C-alpha cells in the first residue's frame, strides 16, 4: 500500500507490534526516489487495513514519539523561515492521532506546511 502511493517505508517497527485492542499502527515512509529523504508521510492502518495518511502534504521529518493502543503521537520537526533543510531550529511539535473506532482524528494543532517544509 505504501509503495503504491509512491513512498518507501523508513520505519515499519510499529506495524509489527502485537495487535493492540484497536489495532492502530503506522508506517513512516519517504517519497520513493527522494535524494535526501526529506519528503515523509505517516501511513495509518487499523488491523492491517489502510485508513489514510497523517496529512495532505508530506513533512520533511516526522517520527513516532509514543503510542497507546488507540493513539499514536507523531513528532514533526519544525523549520524557521530561513533554516536550511539540514539544520532546522524550530524544535519539534507532537501531534496525537486517535482512532475513535470509526475514524482517525488529530487531537493537537498541526504545524503549517511551511514549517514542516
N, C-alpha and C positions, 0 to 999 in steps of 0.2 A: 504494500500500500504506500509506504513512504517513498519508495523508488518511483512508483507510478506518478507521483506528484513532482518529480524532478529533484528529489533530495536523497542524500546518502546518510544513513544513520551514523551518528558520532557516539551515542551512548544508548545502549539497549538494556542496561542493568535493571532499570525499573520495570521493564516489560517482563523480565523473567522472575520477578519476585513471586512468592506464593500467592495464590488467588485470594485477595482480600474480599471481605464480605461484599463490597460494592464493585470490586473488580476494576477499579480505575488505575490505569497505567499510562506512562508517556514514553515516547522515544524522542530524544533530541537529535536533530539532523541538520546538515548543511546542504546548501544547494549543490547538486551534482556538478562537478567541473569547476567549482569555485576555487580560484587560485589561492585565496587567503583564508577561506573558511568563515568569513565574517557575514554570512547570509544564513542565519539559523532560524529554525522553527521547532516548536514542540508539537508533536502529533499525539493526540489523546485516543485511548482505547478503553472500552469497558467490556470485560470478559472477552477480550480479543477482537471486538468489533470496533472498527474505526468510527470515531464520533466527531472529528474535526481537529483543527489546529488552534494554537493559543491565540494568534492574532491574524488580521488580514494581511499584514506586511511582515516580512522577516525582520529579525533583530540581528545586530552584529554579534552579540554574545548573550546567550541565555543558558541557564543550567538549573538543575533541580536543587532547590535549597533544602527542602524537607518534605515529608509526606505523612499522611494518615491513610486510613482505608478509603475515605471519600474525598480527600483534599490533597492536592499537590501544589506546593509553593515553588514558584519559579523565580530565580534571581536574574534580573535584567541589568546588564552593565549600562551605565548612563554616560553619555558624552556631553561635554560642554560645547558650545558652538565652534570654537577654534581648535578643539582637540584633534590630533591626527588619529587614524584608526588604531595605531599601535598603542596609544597611550591615553585611554580615557581617564578623565579626572573628576567625573561627576558622581563617583561612587556606584552604588547599586540600589535597586528597588526590588523588594519582594512583592510578588503578586500571587495571591492564593486563588486557585481554581478549584471549585467544589462541584462534585457530581450530586445532583439532587435526587437522582433516580430516574429523572426524565431528561435532564439537560445539564450542560456544563455552564457554570456561571463564574465570572471573575468577581471576587469579593473585595478587591482593592483597586484603586485607580491605577491605570496602565500608563507608563511613561509614553509621551508622544513619539511618533515615528522619528522625528528629527533628533530626539535624544537617544534613541535606540539605534539610529543610522540604518 
